[in-house]
Amino acid sequence: MKEIILQTTVKVCRYEELDEEDRFLVDMARNAAKSSYAPYSRFNVGAAVKLDWGTIITGSNQENAAYPSGLCAERVALFSAGAQYPARAVDTLVIAARNADGELSRPIAPCGACRQVMLEVESRHKRAMRLILFGTDCCYIIEGGAKELLPLSFDSGFLEG
């Protein structure tokens, strides 16, 4: 029997240790979380996407009484970027969240569906995106893109004959 070892490298830092541009992106995601529509879960998530040419698109989670009809902040931002700028790659994706008590102390990770969409966006543009996951106690920086979060992933290679 063969064993496969999967590793993910995550840099951990405080918000204050981020450079000015990354703090700006984090603040955009934090502000986006404030505009989410989450009357059922009361869990507000914001995302900021920086495209390869510097344009920033934000998104926030949008809930619906019929739960599957809602959409996560990451997908709102990524789909919006793809619709507005289909030829531009995503450079950085930042995620921040808050609940009724305020911003989360631990960084929030994207759900499985968002990870799959992130992987598709990277595949579409043949470029890994940088990820910053915000928490008030620390931030996680993942340089290797969605494959770092979804190492045994399903991609278009499985659909080819």
N, C-alpha and C positions, 0 to 999 in steps of 0.2 A: 504494500500500500504506500502511496506517495502522499506527502503532506505539503500543502501550500500555505505559506505564511503571508498574511496580508498586513501591511503597515500603513498608517496614515500619519503624516507629520503635521502637527498643529503648533503654531507659535502662540504663546500666551503672553499678553501684555495688558497694561492698564490703558484706559482711554487717553490719559495724559501722555503716554509714550508713543502714541500714533503721530504720524506727521500731520501737518496742517490740512493737506488734501484729504487724507483718510478721516480725520476728525470731522471735516465738512460733510463727507459722505455719510458717516455715522449719524451726524445731526440731521441730515436729510431723512434718513430712515426713521430716526426717533420721532421727527415731526410727522412723517407719514403715518406712523402708528396712531397718532392722536386723531387722525381723520378717518380711521377705519370704521366700518359699520359692523359692530359685533354685539348686538343687543341680547343674543342668546348665550354665548359663551363668556362675554365680557372679557375676552382675551384679544387684545389689540396688537396687531403685528404690522410693521412697516418695512418696506424694502426700498433700497436705492440701487439703481443700476447705472454704472458709468460705462458708456460706450467707448470704443477704441479711439474716437476722435474728441472725447471729452464731454459730450452731451450727457446729462443726467436725467433719468426718468425715475419717478417714484411710483409706488403702489402700496395699497393697504388691503388687508383682508376684508372681504365683503360677504357677510353671512346672509342666509335666507332661511325662513321657517322650514322649508324643505331642505334640510341640511346638505344633501349632495349638490344642490344648485349654487352653493356659495363658492368662493374662490380665495385661495391663499394670497398673501401680499406678494410673495415671490413670483407667482405665476401672473398676477395682475401686472407687475412691473415688466417681467420678461416678455409677455405677450404684447404689451403696449409698445415696448421697444422694437419688437419684431414687426409689428404692424406699421409703425411710423418710419422705421429705419431698417428695412429688411436686409440690406447689404452690409450693415455694420455689426461687428463682433462686440460681444460684451467683454469689457476689461475687468470690471469689479462688480460684485453683488454684495450688498450689505444688508443684514437683517437685524431688526431690533423689535422688542416686544414689551408690553406692559399689561398689567391686570388691574383689578380694582385697588390694589395697594400701591400701584406705581410701576416704575420700570423694573424689569427682572434683574436680579443680581447675577444670575448665571447666563451665559450666552445661550441663545435659542438656536437650535438646529432646524433646518428645513425638513418637512415631512417627506415621505417616500415619493409621493406624486410630484412634488416640487423638485426633488433630486433627479427624477427621470426627465422632467422638462429641462432642467439645467444641462443634463447630459446631451439632450437633443440639440439645444442651442449651441453647445460647444461643438458637437458633431457637424452641425450646419455650417459653422464658420471655421472649422478646423483649428480651434484655439481654445485652450482651457481658460476659464475665468478664475480670477482671484476672489476669495470669499472672506468677508469679515463678519463675524457673529458677535454682536454686542451684548454685554451684560455690565451692570454698574460696577461689579467687583473686578471683572476682567473682560478682555476681548480675545476671541480666537481668530487667528489668521491662517487660512489654508491656501497655499500658493498653487497646489496641483489641480485645482478644479473639482468638478463633480465626481470624477472617478475616485477621488480621495474619500468621498462620502458614500459612494455606491460602487465599491470595487468589483463585485461580480454582477455587472450590469447587463441589461438587455439593450442591444442596439441594432442598427439596421443590418449589421453583418449577419444576424440570424435570419433575416428575411430574404437574403440573396440565395438564388438557386445554386 
